[in-house]
Amino acid sequence: MKHPIQRPASRRRNHLATSITHILTGGALLLAGAVASSSAFAQEQATNLDRITVTGSNIPRTNTETPSPVQVVTRQEIDRTGKTTVAEYLQTLTADGSGSIPKTFGNGFAGGGAGISLRGLGAGSTLVLLNGRRMATYGLADDGQKVFTDLSTIPLDAVERVEVLKDGASAIYGSDAIAGVVNIILRSDFQGGILRASYGTSGDGDGNAKKATLTAGTGDLATDGWNAFFSLDVGKTDAIKISDRKNRKWIGTGDIRPWGYGNNAQFLGGAYLNNRTSGGVGPNGSVFDDRVPPGTSAQLVPLPGCQGLTTIGGQTDASVAAQGCLWDPNQQYRDLTPEEKYVNVFGRASFAFGEGGEVYTEIGYSKKETTFSNTPSGVSGSWGYPEGPRNASSGPGAVVLSPTHPDNPIQGQASRLRYSAWDVGPRVTNNTNEFNRLLVGVKGNWGDWSYDTAYLHSGTDLTNKRTGFLRYSAVQCALGNPNCAGGVWRIGDNANLNSQALYDYISPQISARAKSSLDMFDFTISRSLMDLKGGPLGLAFGTEWRKTSNSLTPQTYTDQGDIIGLGYSAYDGTQNVYAGYVELSAPVLEQLELSAAMRYDKYESGEGKATPKLGVKWTPADWIALRASYAEGFRAPNPAENGDGGLAAFSNARDPVRCAASPAADVGTNCSSRPVAIITRPNKDLKPEESKSYSVGIVLQPTSSTSLTVDAWQIKRTNEIAQGATADAIAAGNVLRDIDLINGIAGTGSILAVNTAYINAASTRVRGIDTDIRQTFDIGPGQLEMDLQWSHVLKFERTDADVTVDYAGTHGNCDVTNCIGTPKDRINFGTTWKQGNWSVSGVANYISKMDNKDFRGPDGSYQFSYADGTDVTKISSFTTFDLSGRWNITEAFELNASVANVFDRIAPLDPTTYGGVNYNPLHFSGAIGRYFTVGAKYTFK
């Protein structure tokens, strides 16, 4: 039994937050009054601030080390990894965690997109900015719920640096900045031209990636009064099939029996489970023999032809009758990585006027097409649509072979069928996404004030097309009605008798369309008010209007529940937000800097939210500084959560009811996590998520070539918007079960679907420590640079219904994207040797082991078992090493090369995740294997 952890409400913390709000509001009003009275500053002229703007603040400052922890990633650091896209690099950051969306998750709801999840709080709680302003979100919501920014729309060659703010920033940027901010800063005043080309291929000679980039600019803003440049980025990456990795142990197969697992492995097809009362989705087909006494579960009977339809050898008629026709559909049909084609364009023009004035415009366009091939569809299962769950496995909705169907081995019986439609072919998903962005702004000086104002429009238009999926009503007709107008579907060994017209009837092309748009106007002003002992007192305030809309039309026929295994997902909604904000930076002493910010967001629906932020930085000596920050944040419900629509998805879940009733021989099957459908309803009464974040750290720079920062942090998010917990819904009986009862015990059938809704229920508290060490040595004719980033998660606690569980170091939480788990440690260690016109870099990437439990402690359950019933207790740690080199043959011409996963490490076997076939998406480079990239760069004036 689980023992709830009681946590008394903290009145002191509420009083503190209220006091902070009052102080900041009062301070802002006093400052506004002071500004209005110019005589207050008549005797003292403030020093103008240098124009260095750091992510997390609207006030220019004289250095980049702020009270908040900000990781600055230079272009050199990106180049040395050999990564060719912004998304690939950002997902290697140690602060990225569960909820991250890799482009390889082609069968996910947000297939084709790529997102980052700082602190493991989800891509929807990480705000991504381009040059300090928002972008339209990706058309498809992650898990059908969380809208996020697609990182793959940004041309890498236009990137100057990336700044990652690792604490809450809603007081500066508004909603979505709970976990932090990723600000991708592009070139702003570029002259000349850069032409790049690269070609990559794996050690197995596949996954070929071709890329070309042209960046060109002209005009000098300071001397000519204008500058314009553009960056064009085109590329194509070939798909890699699971079958292309047969030489990498469990990576290239769904059959993991050679490593001690049983027939219950989630990616092994066709196996009979639970004494032949479940499973059996194979290429030959199996039916249930219902000629059994009442209270007895029917058993599966195979159709002939297994040996000619499977790649798994050694099977006999007797073995097929006993354990099913074992086959490996993932090896035969599924992609390891999708095919991808893209073009990204970014342009910027700026024109100077007056004293320091500038009119600027930015234009961005991206078109990306991804194609992902998955396993063939089954003809049974469960899924959801607006009227509830569909059950094609049992009951009146079951898919059956008619009593006279020529392939029915039990003539005279309408036989419930289990069959994988290999003859239809793989399920193929094609996403074509177009992204656009237009920004027009003006900035300059007006007296002692600096101003920046702009209008932004951004949008996405995504078309999702799918083939190989089965239409439920047509399948029922073609299998269960001998007079079906579409024809009779012959299966298994007789599939060669079918016509193309039949396949067009049962498997039509289906599609969906997703759109998002963002319109925003902002106006910010800042100035130095007076000189304090530590420097100028800075003030900034501004206003913002933002309108966002997101819509998704459902896949063809899913609003009727008429596509087997494909749940309904649709949403439509618009938000108007009006905001005002004020920020203060006060270096009150040479050693002490204070900062404060307050923002108020008003939603068209009537809700308002004020979010404060406080920071302090104390520098007792030139080589040491202590810093701390406190911030409140929020995330408003998005249209996928509180709009019109709904969601039916799939996840992995453990069934304690079936586990408790299981015979000893079947414990490995019945006590392991299995795929289930999750049907979720939107909720118009949702409230915004809220958060409080804290950080305290130390910055050391004992020499000009040595620096060390250590920051402890905590984020507590309350009122979380999430699906009701799957485990709670199972415990409450909100499930649809099959009729494969264990020993005739009522209520023990396999779970087909779980019913839940979006709710404000849970809270999450995440705590950890970030370390960043950098050291440079001048050695003889060259220079050695070393750096290390280490993120350690101390706690990842989620409280739901007064029960608190801790995911840190475990495979939980599997209710979020990919089910990748929560490793406690991620470490990146990089070295670069520079000498003359060449350099060599190496980067080691470490991810710690995870307990294969749903959460920590004695109440946590192991998520998978070996064939002998013993638990799979851990997912091993994983380390890779990447190497790159650059050689400047001339001042203008450079050759470069890189090798990812130099030692060709194989990703640890992970039987629990559904984000990859037997490997964890965190360990993706170990699935691909060694990968080579060569490139050239030419710079011209």
Secondary structure as GFF3:
##gff-version 3
##sequence-region A 1 941
A	DSSP	alpha_helix	11	36	.	.	.	ID=ss1
A	DSSP	three_ten_helix	38	41	.	.	.	ID=ss2
A	DSSP	beta_strand	70	74	.	.	.	ID=ss3
A	DSSP	alpha_helix	75	80	.	.	.	ID=ss4
A	DSSP	alpha_helix	86	90	.	.	.	ID=ss5
A	DSSP	three_ten_helix	123	125	.	.	.	ID=ss6
A	DSSP	beta_strand	126	130	.	.	.	ID=ss7
A	DSSP	three_ten_helix	151	153	.	.	.	ID=ss8
A	DSSP	three_ten_helix	156	158	.	.	.	ID=ss9
A	DSSP	beta_strand	159	165	.	.	.	ID=ss10
A	DSSP	alpha_helix	170	173	.	.	.	ID=ss11
A	DSSP	beta_strand	180	186	.	.	.	ID=ss12
A	DSSP	beta_strand	192	202	.	.	.	ID=ss13
A	DSSP	beta_strand	209	218	.	.	.	ID=ss14
A	DSSP	beta_strand	226	237	.	.	.	ID=ss15
A	DSSP	beta_strand	240	241	.	.	.	ID=ss16
A	DSSP	three_ten_helix	242	245	.	.	.	ID=ss17
A	DSSP	three_ten_helix	249	252	.	.	.	ID=ss18
A	DSSP	three_ten_helix	257	259	.	.	.	ID=ss19
A	DSSP	beta_strand	269	273	.	.	.	ID=ss20
A	DSSP	beta_strand	278	279	.	.	.	ID=ss21
A	DSSP	beta_strand	286	289	.	.	.	ID=ss22
A	DSSP	beta_strand	299	302	.	.	.	ID=ss23
A	DSSP	three_ten_helix	306	308	.	.	.	ID=ss24
A	DSSP	alpha_helix	317	323	.	.	.	ID=ss25
A	DSSP	beta_strand	324	327	.	.	.	ID=ss26
A	DSSP	alpha_helix	329	333	.	.	.	ID=ss27
A	DSSP	beta_strand	335	337	.	.	.	ID=ss28
A	DSSP	beta_strand	339	353	.	.	.	ID=ss29
A	DSSP	beta_strand	357	374	.	.	.	ID=ss30
A	DSSP	beta_strand	382	385	.	.	.	ID=ss31
A	DSSP	beta_strand	388	391	.	.	.	ID=ss32
A	DSSP	three_ten_helix	395	397	.	.	.	ID=ss33
A	DSSP	beta_strand	400	401	.	.	.	ID=ss34
A	DSSP	beta_strand	415	418	.	.	.	ID=ss35
A	DSSP	beta_strand	427	446	.	.	.	ID=ss36
A	DSSP	beta_strand	449	467	.	.	.	ID=ss37
A	DSSP	alpha_helix	472	480	.	.	.	ID=ss38
A	DSSP	three_ten_helix	492	497	.	.	.	ID=ss39
A	DSSP	alpha_helix	500	506	.	.	.	ID=ss40
A	DSSP	beta_strand	510	532	.	.	.	ID=ss41
A	DSSP	beta_strand	535	552	.	.	.	ID=ss42
A	DSSP	three_ten_helix	558	560	.	.	.	ID=ss43
A	DSSP	beta_strand	569	589	.	.	.	ID=ss44
A	DSSP	beta_strand	592	603	.	.	.	ID=ss45
A	DSSP	beta_strand	608	621	.	.	.	ID=ss46
A	DSSP	beta_strand	624	635	.	.	.	ID=ss47
A	DSSP	alpha_helix	639	642	.	.	.	ID=ss48
A	DSSP	beta_strand	646	653	.	.	.	ID=ss49
A	DSSP	alpha_helix	656	661	.	.	.	ID=ss50
A	DSSP	three_ten_helix	664	666	.	.	.	ID=ss51
A	DSSP	alpha_helix	667	670	.	.	.	ID=ss52
A	DSSP	beta_strand	674	681	.	.	.	ID=ss53
A	DSSP	beta_strand	689	703	.	.	.	ID=ss54
A	DSSP	beta_strand	706	718	.	.	.	ID=ss55
A	DSSP	beta_strand	721	723	.	.	.	ID=ss56
A	DSSP	alpha_helix	726	732	.	.	.	ID=ss57
A	DSSP	beta_strand	735	737	.	.	.	ID=ss58
A	DSSP	beta_strand	751	760	.	.	.	ID=ss59
A	DSSP	beta_strand	763	779	.	.	.	ID=ss60
A	DSSP	beta_strand	782	800	.	.	.	ID=ss61
A	DSSP	beta_strand	803	806	.	.	.	ID=ss62
A	DSSP	three_ten_helix	817	819	.	.	.	ID=ss63
A	DSSP	beta_strand	825	835	.	.	.	ID=ss64
A	DSSP	beta_strand	838	847	.	.	.	ID=ss65
A	DSSP	beta_strand	850	851	.	.	.	ID=ss66
A	DSSP	beta_strand	874	875	.	.	.	ID=ss67
A	DSSP	beta_strand	878	888	.	.	.	ID=ss68
A	DSSP	beta_strand	893	900	.	.	.	ID=ss69
A	DSSP	three_ten_helix	921	923	.	.	.	ID=ss70
A	DSSP	alpha_helix	924	928	.	.	.	ID=ss71
A	DSSP	beta_strand	931	940	.	.	.	ID=ss72
###
